[in-house]
Amino acid sequence: MEDIRFYDFDFTLLHIEHDIISCNWTLYENEIGAFEMHFPLTSPLVSVMMNHPYVVAVQGDKQAVITGKQFDREGALFGRSCNWLLTRFYVDEQFDTDSLFTKGSIASKDARDVCAYICQLALGDAVTTETNDVDYGEVFVENKDLTSAYQLIQQSLADAGLGHKLLFDVKNRQWVFCVTQGKTQKLLLSEDNRNAHDTAYTEDRQEYFTGAWYKQAVTDMGSWDAEENSPYLKNEQPDNYAKGYRVTKAGTRFGISFASGDYIVCRNVSGAWQRADNLAAFPAFIPSELSGLYAWEGVVKGETEEEALRNLQRVKVEKTLETKVRQLRVGKDYELGDKVRVEIKKGACQQSATMKIIGVRLWYEQNEIGEEPIMEEAEA
């Protein structure tokens, strides 16, 4: 087992621990991982941890910010992968990538430029962004509220099939944000090939649906004079949809009597106007391509059909293949984000699929060392 080194946030080496009872890591391509370590109470590490609240643990190329400690019959440290720090900083600026590019705030809508902009808003100069010649492709992200840097980055990269990490760069004494992109490996994992064992296939449809409800926002268009029809409005025009005006002068239009203080709103895709008491968002529906009992419905976030449709496209049947591997090591034979072929045979359940390695569990016990990739069905 590799030693674990402990640093403060300014890259000062505090301690090197050799006497490790157990150490467990869970790492992810585009989520926050976890770290847990147990060690004897006789270790100087106890004193180090009691005197330094901001500590990073480093074991080889694995890194974690220490978020918890416990001293009982033995010492225990708990941590999260360094990108957890992105959850501790928030963005209040309202923006979307299209408007940022139009204004020149970002040089491109490439994932690296977009994430660098978010990191700058949230963390200033505390974090730098990795530069290389890779073109990661365009991503879209929109911020309408107070949102953590992690949430903005994670979702935009998930939609693009990309990942990220926050690197504690000891050599260059800097925190570096990196966008990551997996490869397609010529690797078949199966028990027959003897490079996998303890395989299991899981499928879950509880959170799956193909039609979606959402709350459509109404655009406030200002004031409208019903008596003079000013500004001029026409009925049954699709462009009217999700728009509304406050009535300033009473009158009858489109067969509807409006009083001063009412609102005229279009809540129908046909473009028909109606009287309303306010400009509140209203329920809208994206129909399923299926019918009858197959047309399951759910609720998604979004204030426009475009935004709701993006969220609906994220709804998937959860299919996972779990396996432990033999003679394969993350960082050597495969990387997080890579795609591999996996075969599983469990009685009549025989599955062969291209799976994406979205994470990995690693354990170092006194009598066992193991590795288990975490996989999900890859996008076609």
Secondary structure, DSSP 8 states (H G I E B T S, - for coil): ---EEEEETT--EEEEE---SEEEEEEESSS--EEEEEE-TTSTHHHHHHH-SSEEEEETTEEEEEEEEEESSSEEEEEEEGGGGGGG-EE---EEHHHHHHHTSSS--BHHHHHHHHHHHHHGGGSEE---S----B---EE-S-EEHHHHHHHHHHHTT-EEEEEEETTTTEEEEEEE---EEEEEE-TTTTSEEEEEEEEE-TT--SEEEEEE--EEEEEEETTTTBS---SS-GGGTTEEEEEEE-EEETTEEE-TT-EEEE-STT--EEEES----EEEEE--SS-GGG--EEE---SSHHHHHHHHHT---EEEEEEEESS--BTTTB-TT-EEEEEEEETTEEEEEEEEEEEEEEEE-SS-EEEEEEEEE---
